[in-house]
Structures are given as structure tokens and as C-alpha cells.
Amino acid sequence: SSIGLNPTTESLDFGDLSRGTGAIRRVNIENGTPMPMFIAVLKSGEIGDLMEIDKNFFRLRGGEAVKIEFSLYLPASAEIDKKYKGRVYLFKIPTFGL
């Protein structure tokens, strides 16, 4: 469905990062309906504290597509050999012309 929460098996795997380094992953978002959508991205878990999202809480016009960039920086103080996990939730909410 193109309305509501889009469950995905897509993974934002940042791989094995050394302390003091970062990585970027991009996700394409498309509004396949004629109706404008409000896009909200929520992050949770330990990795959420280390992640920045370049676009969040914005409107996507009908038929429009954008890329959202997720940047992760592993600080020098990060634990060695620790797996930082979390989830990213993407919501597409119809705005009904608002």
C-alpha cells in the first residue's frame, strides 16, 4: 500500500565501521498517488543516536520522488566490537490537499 506505514525488509546496513569514521546510505521515496503525502522518519535503538537524516517531516507532492540520506558517524568513544542496532520507520501520511 502507498498510504500509511510501508513495511520493508530493506536494511540500512552500515557495515563494520572503525571508530571515528562514518558512512552514508540513501533510500528512494516515491509518492505513486496523485495526493500529497506527509513524510516522517522515526529512528530508534542505539544506532538512532548516531544517525542523522537529511530530510524529515516534509511534504511529497503526488508523483514526486526524493532521496533521503542517512548519515552515521561512529565516534572515537564507541565500544570496540559492539553491534549498534536499531530501526528506522518511514511513514507516508496522506494530507488530503492540506
N, C-alpha and C positions, 0 to 999 in steps of 0.2 A: 504494500500500500504506500502511496506517496503522501499520505496525511498521517500525522501523529508520530509516534516513535518508530524509527526504522531500525529494527534489529539487524545486526550484521555480524558476520563471522570474521569480518575484516579485522586484522590485528595491526596495531601500531607498534611493531617490534623495533626498538632502537638498538638492538644487538648488544654486544659487550662493549661498553664504553669505559675508557680509563678515567680515573678521577681528573677533574679539571678540563674535561672535553665535553662536546655536545654533538647533537645530531638533529636533523630536521626530517619530518615526514609530512607529506601532503595528501589531502583527501579531496576528491572532487565531489561537489554537492550540486545536484541539478533539481530544479523545480519543473517537473514534467506536466504541471497543470497550468491552466490559464489564470489561476487565482494566486495573488501574492501570498507568500509564506513568511512567517517569522522564524528565524533560525536561532536556536540556543544550543550551546555545547556545554555540558557539565562534566567535570572530571572528578575522580575520587581515588582514594588509595594513596599510598606513599609516593607513587610516581606523579600524581597530580600536583604535589607541592613543588616538583622540579620542572613542570611543564608550563610553557606559555603558549597561548593560542592567539594567532594574529587577527582573526576576525571572530567576533562572538556577539550575540544578541543583535542581529541585523535582519533587515527585510530582503527577501529574494523575490524579484518580480516573476510573474508567470513566464515560463520558458527560459529563464535565466539560469546560468551555471557559474559557479565560482570555485576557487580552490581555497581550502583552509589549511594553514600551515601550523603544524605542531612542532615547537622547538623544545628540546630537552637539553638541560645543562647539568652534568654531574659534578657537583662541587668537589673541591680538593679534600673536603672533610668527610666525603661519603665513605661508608664502610666498604672494605675490600671484600670481594666475592659475595656481596649481598645482592639478591634479586629484588629490585624495586618493582612492585606490581600495582596495578590499579585499572580503572575502567574509564572510558570516555563515552558519554551518552550524547547522542545527537537528536534533537527534537526539531521537527518541521511542523509548525502550527499554522493552520490557515488563518488569514487575517480578515477574510470576508469583506475585502475592499477598504478596510480601515487604513 
